[in-house]
Amino acid sequence: QRVSAAEAAGAVREEALGGEMAEERGRLAEALQVAEAKLASASKKLSLLEVSKQEAVDAMEKKLTEAEDYQHHLEEELAEAQSQTSALVEEGLKLETHVTTMQNEIT
């Protein structure tokens, strides 16, 4: 009877350990699911941040291109204004010379 009592005690202990192991596996499986859900959420947030970052970079590049184009336009307008100023100065000098010549002829 002692052997069978020892066997019975061992069987009870194995059954208790098996139940504890099953509970532990359940807790670990649940923890794994929670961790996977957090990872999926973090991955989604990272993906959204990357998209947002790329949109910001694209917007800044577009603004930079527009600014460069506008600068080029202003440089062209400045060159045209300088050219017109030179032409007006030259025309003014011609007129001044003509007036001086006419005054000399009159006097």
DRENDOKE-334532 format. One record per residue: x, y, z of N, C-alpha, C in turn. Coordinates in steps of 0.1 Angstrom, whole numbers, padded with zeros to 4 digits, always signed. Layout:
N
XYZXYZXYZ/...
This chain:
107
+0008-0012+0000+0000+0000+0000+0009+0013+0000/+0020+0012+0006+0029+0023+0006+0033+0027-0008/+0036+0018-0016+0040+0021-0030+0028+0027-0037/+0017+0022-0036+0006+0027-0043+0002+0041-0037/+0004+0044-0024+0002+0057-0019+0012+0067-0024/+0025+0062-0025+0035+0071-0031+0033+0073-0045/+0028+0063-0052+0025+0065-0066+0013+0075-0068/+0003+0073-0059-0008+0082-0060-0004+0096-0057/+0005+0098-0047+0009+0112-0044+0017+0117-0055/+0025+0109-0062+0033+0114-0073+0024+0118-0085/+0013+0110-0087+0004+0113-0098-0003+0126-0095/-0007+0128-0082-0014+0140-0078-0005+0152-0080/+0008+0150-0077+0018+0161-0078+0020+0164-0093/+0021+0154-0101+0023+0156-0116+0011+0162-0122/-0001+0159-0117-0013+0165-0122-0014+0180-0118/-0009+0183-0106-0009+0197-0101+0001+0205-0109/+0013+0199-0111+0023+0205-0119+0018+0207-0134/+0012+0198-0139+0006+0199-0153-0004+0210-0153/-0012+0212-0143-0022+0222-0143-0015+0236-0142/-0005+0237-0133+0003+0249-0132+0010+0253-0145/+0015+0243-0152+0022+0245-0164+0012+0250-0175/+0000+0244-0175-0010+0248-0185-0014+0263-0182/-0016+0266-0169-0019+0280-0165-0008+0289-0170/+0004+0285-0167+0016+0294-0171+0016+0295-0186/+0014+0285-0194+0013+0286-0208+0002+0295-0213/-0009+0295-0206-0020+0304-0209-0016+0318-0207/-0010+0321-0195-0005+0334-0192+0005+0339-0202/+0015+0330-0206+0025+0334-0215+0019+0337-0229/+0009+0329-0233+0002+0331-0246-0005+0344-0246/-0011+0347-0235-0018+0360-0234-0009+0372-0234/+0002+0370-0227+0013+0381-0227+0019+0383-0241/+0020+0372-0248+0025+0372-0262+0016+0379-0271/+0003+0377-0269-0007+0384-0278-0007+0399-0275/-0006+0402-0262-0006+0417-0258+0007+0423-0264/+0018+0416-0263+0031+0422-0269+0029+0423-0284/+0023+0413-0291+0022+0414-0305+0013+0426-0309/+0002+0428-0301-0007+0439-0304+0000+0452-0302/+0008+0453-0292+0016+0466-0289+0026+0468-0301/+0032+0457-0305+0042+0458-0316+0035+0463-0329/+0023+0457-0332+0015+0461-0344+0011+0476-0343/+0007+0480-0331+0003+0494-0329+0015+0503-0331/+0027+0499-0325+0039+0508-0327+0043+0508-0341/+0042+0497-0348+0046+0496-0362+0037+0505-0371/+0024+0505-0368+0015+0514-0375+0018+0529-0372/+0021+0532-0359+0024+0546-0356+0037+0550-0363/+0047+0541-0363+0060+0544-0370+0057+0547-0385/+0049+0538-0391+0046+0539-0405+0039+0553-0408/+0030+0557-0399+0023+0570-0401+0033+0581-0399/+0042+0580-0390+0052+0590-0388+0061+0592-0400/+0065+0580-0406+0073+0580-0417+0066+0587-0429/+0053+0584-0431+0046+0590-0441+0045+0605-0439/+0042+0609-0427+0041+0623-0423+0054+0630-0425/+0065+0624-0421+0078+0630-0423+0081+0632-0438/+0078+0622-0446+0080+0623-0461+0072+0634-0467/+0059+0635-0462+0051+0646-0467+0057+0660-0464/+0062+0661-0452+0068+0673-0447+0081+0676-0456/+0089+0666-0458+0101+0668-0467+0097+0672-0481/+0086+0666-0486+0082+0669-0500+0077+0683-0500/+0069+0687-0490+0064+0701-0490+0075+0711-0489/+0086+0708-0481+0097+0717-0480+0105+0718-0493/+0107+0707-0499+0113+0707-0512+0106+0715-0523/+0092+0713-0522+0084+0721-0532+0086+0736-0529/+0085+0740-0516+0087+0754-0513+0101+0759-0517/+0111+0751-0515+0124+0755-0519+0125+0757-0534/+0119+0748-0542+0119+0749-0556+0112+0762-0560/+0100+0765-0554+0093+0777-0557+0101+0789-0554/+0108+0789-0543+0117+0800-0539+0128+0802-0549/+0134+0792-0553+0145+0792-0563+0140+0798-0576/+0128+0793-0580+0122+0798-0593+0119+0813-0591/+0113+0817-0580+0110+0832-0578+0123+0840-0577/+0133+0835-0571+0146+0842-0571+0151+0844-0585/+0150+0833-0593+0155+0834-0607+0147+0845-0615/+0134+0845-0612+0125+0855-0619+0129+0869-0614/+0132+0871-0602+0136+0884-0597+0149+0888-0603/+0158+0879-0604+0171+0882-0610+0169+0886-0625/+0160+0880-0632+0157+0884-0646+0152+0898-0646/+0142+0901-0637+0136+0914-0637+0147+0925-0633/+0156+0921-0624+0166+0931-0620+0175+0933-0632/+0179+0923-0640+0188+0925-0651+0181+0933-0662/+0168+0931-0664+0160+0939-0673+0159+0954-0669/+0157+0956-0656+0157+0970-0650+0170+0977-0652/+0181+0969-0649+0195+0975-0651+0197+0979-0666/+0193+0970-0675+0194+0973-0689+0186+0985-0693/+0174+0986-0688+0166+0998-0691+0172+1011-0686/+0177+1010-0673+0184+1021-0667+0196+1026-0675/+0204+1016-0680+0215+1020-0688+0211+1026-0701/+0200+1021-0707+0195+1027-0720+0190+1041-0717/+0183+1043-0706+0178+1057-0703+0190+1066-0700/+0200+1062-0693+0211+1070-0690+0218+1074-0703/+0220+1065-0712+0226+1067-0725+0218+1077-0733/+0204+1075-0733+0195+1084-0740+0196+1098-0734/+0196+1099-0721+0198+1112-0714+0210+1119-0718/+0221+1112-0718+0234+1118-0722+0234+1123-0736/+0227+1116-0745+0226+1120-0759+0218+1133-0760/+0207+1133-0752+0198+1145-0752+0206+1157-0746/+0213+1155-0736+0221+1165-0729+0231+1171-0739/+0238+1162-0746+0247+1166-0756+0241+1174-0768/+0229+1169-0772+0221+1176-0782+0217+1190-0778/+0212+1191-0766+0208+1204-0760+0220+1214-0759/+0231+1208-0755+0243+1217-0753+0248+1221-0767/+0247+1213-0777+0251+1216-0791+0241+1227-0796/+0228+1225-0794+0219+1235-0798+0221+1249-0792/+0224+1248-0779+0226+1261-0771+0239+1268-0777/+0249+1260-0780+0261+1266-0786+0258+1272-0800/+0249+1266-0807+0246+1271-0820+0238+1284-0819/+0230+1285-0809+0221+1297-0807+0230+1308-0803/+0239+1306-0794+0247+1317-0789+0259+1320-0797/
